[in-house]
Structure formats: C-alpha cells, structure tokens
Amino acid sequence: MSASPTTTTMSGVFLPGDSTAVLREYDLPQPGPGQVLLKVGASGICGSDIGYIYRGYKTHKGLDGAPAYHGVIAGHEPAGTVVATGPGVHRVGPGDRVIVYHIVGCGECRNCRSGYFISCSDEERRKSYGWQRDGGHAPYLIAEESTCIPLPQELSFVDGSLIACGFGTAYEGLIRTAVNGSDTLLVAGLGPVGLAAAMIARCFGVRRVIGVERTPGRIDFVRGTGLVDDIVLADDNAVQNILELTGGEGCSVAVDASGSAPGRSVVVDAVAEWGRVSLLGEGGRLETEVSDSLLHKQVTIHASWVTSLQGMQDLTGLLARSGVHPELVVSHRMPLEEADAAYRLAAAGAEGKVVLVPGEFA
C-alpha cells in the first residue's frame, strides 16, 4: 500500500519552446470524480515532445490556431503507483501499479468505444497528458481511471513508461502486418521506436531482424542490445546491401521508424514481393515510384498511429509473459532535477531512450 503525499507542492517540468526545460513549482493536485493520484515511477521523453514542443511550438496547432501545447507539466509517457482515488473510482486503488495511456478521450465516440482514445473525434474533449493537461514529468500526476492500465510486477516502472507510447506504437504497427515467425523484419531508424519493433517482433517469433541506421553512436548502442542481427548503414547502398543479406529477396515485413523520406524509400524498395510495410515515424514525406516498387511487387502499406487501450494492455501482458524488458533500449535514466540536461540529450539524438525517474525510484 502506498502512503499519501505529505507535501502540498511539487516541482514539474515546463517547456518554454526555446530548447530548454524548466522546473516550476505547482500545487499538489487532488483527484476528482473518476480520477486517481499517481506517484510517478518513471516518465519518458518522446521524440514528438522534442520536435513539436521543446524546439518551438511550430506545428500541431489547436482548434483556435494556437499551439497544441497548453503550457502544462510535460511528459506523456508515465507509469507509477496509485496513492489516492477520487469519487466513482472502482477499478484501481491505492498501491496499484499502472501505466497511463497518454490520451484522454470523450469515451463516447466510435473510436473511443474501440479503445482508440488517440483518435477521439471530439476535439474539444480530447486531451493529451503533457500537451493539454498535466503530464508525468513531476513527482505526482492526476490520471483518469479510464486511461490506467495494470502494470504487472514482472515489469518495472521504466518498462511501463516505454509501453505508454513508443512500444505501443511499434506493437500496433506490427500487429497490422500480421508479423510472425516465418518473417524477416526490416527496421529503418533504430531509435527507441525502431528498437521496440525489433523486441516485440522477437516475442512474435521473428528470428531475423535487419536494421538500418546512420548514427555511429546509436549503431554501437544497438549492437549492445542484441535486438538486431544485421545493421546496414543508411547510405546510397542500403537497399542493395539489404538485398544481398536476403539472397536478393528482400524482407517480408518492413517498418519505418525514421520518419524520413529516405528511410521510407528504403523500406519500400527493400521489402519483398507480397511484403507488408508499416509506417510509424511522424513527419516527412513518402516518395516512391509506384509501378515497380509497389504494384508489381503486390506490396501492402499500413499507416499506424499509436495503439488502443486494449492493444496496450495486450502488449503489456505479452512482454511480461515473454520475460523481456523495454528498459533494455534506455541509454539514460535521470532524476527530475536534471530535466534540462535530459531533454538536451534527447534532442541531440541520444543513443537510446531518455527517461526521467523521480524521487526514490532514481
């Protein structure tokens, strides 16, 4: 059982948009109807936070044309322990370990009823932790019970924080390709989401994973994880080198986690006949010749944005049963007090995932 907090204030991370992260003092929040108060165990830094908030509120505009980030406590990848509950909460209670699905939906539209709060059609009521409501870069967080997913004892809080966004994204993309043990997987972009795809594919029985990456430091880090069998340098010879590794056939499933036009071109050109492509990386463009690269190879392309509540819970169970830990892809665990340095590392292209770990969990 977790003890209720004895403090009335706390520090939280605010992102001014000028490539800094600032600690500010906030009142300790209290849970309302349907809400829980979490003691945050870990909270990841996401690439979308870097690109769309940390470096300036350039994109992702809200309904009124203003930035979608509303100046709240940052962080949409939290996991922690329930310490208090508001009226009407019945499914979780104090002491429960949970992951927080990072979007709160209206709960009533078709997408929400399917568990895809990420695609809630009510834009007035759809709110993301760390964007439109306070997120996990603080010692405590108010979460809706509807967004809480049980975190098994086999998985750490850092594991849970990675499942909360990046691993869920990779899982959904792989599920749509129906990846299985007969496949060879190609992953372009070996950052946290790309490595998540490699780890989850192993849980599905995939025996060979080929990765494409251009950053030397990241390549060395990836080799240390053992998640990827072959690493191909992202240069003009990447497609040819992948074809040579696969006896000229290409890979039956290919995932782009780079979010770049060159990365997407590699997965399209290096996927095998009747292959399945999954696009996961945000931003950029897809540029391809259609006839030879797509039509004549009978290629199927999937575009996937995060996962559902059910998908995230299924993934959590899969990882726990498989005995694997997402925190393998973490290169930096840092205390909340070093948030600015943590964001600088993430923005500079850290070798792996950067996670903030508040309080006694550091």
Summary of the structure (lengths in Angstrom):
residues: 362
radius of gyration: 20.2
end to end distance: 19.9
largest distance: 65.4
contacts: 1346
relative contact order: 0.16
helix: 32%
strand: 26%
